[in-house]
Amino acid sequence: MTTHDDQQAPQEGAEPMTAQTTTPPEESPFPRDQSTGMPVPPAPTREEEAERMARAAERNRRAEEVATAQAEKKHRDAIEGAREALSRLIALSESDTRAAEEAARAGLPAPQRAKGILGVEYEYPDLTEDRIRGARAAWNADLEVVRDDENEGVSLTSWRIEDIEDPAARTIIDRYIKQLPGGKKRTCILHGSVGAGKTATALAAGHAAVERGILTRYVSHNDYLARLRPGAARGELTSEQYKEKLKTCTLLVLDDFCADMSVDVAASEFARRETMELLNYRLHKGKPTIVTTNLSTAQVAKVIDDRLASRLGMNAVVVAMIEKDRREPETW
């Protein structure tokens, strides 16, 4: 038999019942549409509409300013591009005239500019065989001095870029020669110990340049100075004509720079004057020169001139070649 109190006792584990409260919907400050029940904001006042129109006008004004500035920049760029193209055209015309004069002095046919984009140099894809033969003849005539050496002149003149043993030097020289038609007119300095292969590497570079139609000449520093002395044999050329030939050629290989000069004292006035005239002219005209030397920058500055040493090293490509003398026989 259960009592009334037992019937009213809550069951074990059951949650006590509490009164549920409901939150009335938030009252909108705007009147509601009768069909949708959605609040409808009132129409903007004249002041609010005027402010909105002012903001839109400001945005449009700023957009117009940006568009105008972009159009003006495009116009200025077009004018500057036209001026640069005209300058290149004038420079190319002057360059062609100088190249024709240089070729005439060297006894070669006038160079031909490759077809292509104005202002871009190419590796002469339409180069005539006559011009290639003429360039080879001029280069080979200069190398007769090397071949007449009692050492290994013949083998030296047979070197090509692929024969350069040092892979780093081979890559640098190959890139240097390939950049020459594209306007890279920097000096290349092959520096290192005696017999490290500097002359052979320079001759390999010269061969590659000639095959690309680049008028290239070779001379050792000592031989250059000797040929400028009174009574020296220069063929049918005068002293000034001989200097002009080496000053104005497209690429000059100047071998054994300062090799026969004492590093403890300055060179003679004659040697300093003629050396500076040759190299300063080529540096000023932006003509590339390959120089091989055993001397450091400080030694060149002392022997020849500190300003010339500085200018030679400015933006130069330097290839260090410090190895055992290749001409030293093996011992056993």
Residue, then its C-alpha position, 0 to 999 in steps of 0.5 A: m500500500t502506497t501513501h500519498d507522499d510516496q506518489q508525490a516523491p520524484q523518481e530517482g535520477a529524474e531532473p526537476m521540472t522548471a518553468q520554461t521562459t520564452t524571449p519575445p522577438e526583438e522589436s524592430p525600430f522599422p515598420r514591418d511589411q504586411s505581406t512579408g513581415m520584414p522590417v522596412p527601413p525608411a527612405p533616406t533623407r536628403e542629407e543622407e542621399a547627398e552624402r552617398m552621392a558625394r562618396a560615389a563622386e569621390r570614388n569616381r574622381r579617384a578612379e579617373e585620376v588613376a586612369t589618367a596617371q596610367a595613361e600619361k605614364k604609358h605615353r611617356d614610356a612610349i616617347e622614351g622608347a621611341r627616343e631610345a630606338l632612335s638613339r640605337l639606330i644612330a649608334l648602330s649606324e655609326s658603329d657600322t661605319r666604324a666597323a667598315e673602316e676597321a675592316a678596310r684597314a685590316g684588308l677585310p670585307a665590310p661586316q654584315r649586320a644580321k637580320g633581326i630586331l633593331g638594337v640586338e646583336y646576333e652571332y652573324p647567321d648570314l656571315t659570308e664565307d669571304r669574311i670568315r676567311g678574311a678574319r681567319a687569315a688575319w688571326n692566323a697571320d698574327l699567330e705566326v709569331v707564336r708558331d715560330d717560338e722554339n717551344e710548343g707554339v704549334s700545339l698552343t695555336s691548335w687549342r680550342i675552348e673544348d680543350i681547356e682542361d679546367p671546367a670552370a675556366r672553360t665555362i667562363i671563357d665560353r660564356y665570355i666569347k658568346q656574350l661579345p656579339g650581345g654587347k658585353k665588352r668587358t676585359c677578360i684577365l687570365h692570371g696565374s703562374v708560369g706555364a699554367g695554360k694562360t696563353a693556350t686558353a687565350l688562343a682558344a678564346g680567340h679561335a672561338a671569336v674568329e669563328r663567330g665573325i669577330l675581328t680578333r688580333y693577337v700580340s704579346h706585350n713585349d712584341y707590341l712594344a718592340r714593333l713600335r721602336p724606331g727601325a722595327a719590322r712592321g711590314e708595310l705599316t707605319s708605327e701609327q698604322y700598326k698601333e691603330k690596327l691593334k687599338t681598333c680591332t674588335l677583340l684583342v688578345l694581349d699576351d704576357f702582359c708586363a712579362d719581361m718587366s721588373v716588378d720592383v721598378a716602374a717601366s720605362e717612359f716609352a713602355r708606360r706611354e705606349t701601353m697606356e695609350l693602347l689599353n686606355y683607348r680600348l677601355h674608353k671605346g668599350k672594346p673587349t681585350i683578353v689579357t694574360t699576365n703573371l702580375s697582380t693588380a698591385q704589381v701592374a699598378k707599380v710597373i705601369d700605372d695605378r689608374l690603368a690597373s684600376r680601370l682594367g679590373m673594373n667589371a673585368v672577368v678574372v680567371a685564376m690559373i694557378e697550376k703546375d708548369r705544363r712545360e715542365p717534364e715529368t721526372w722519375 
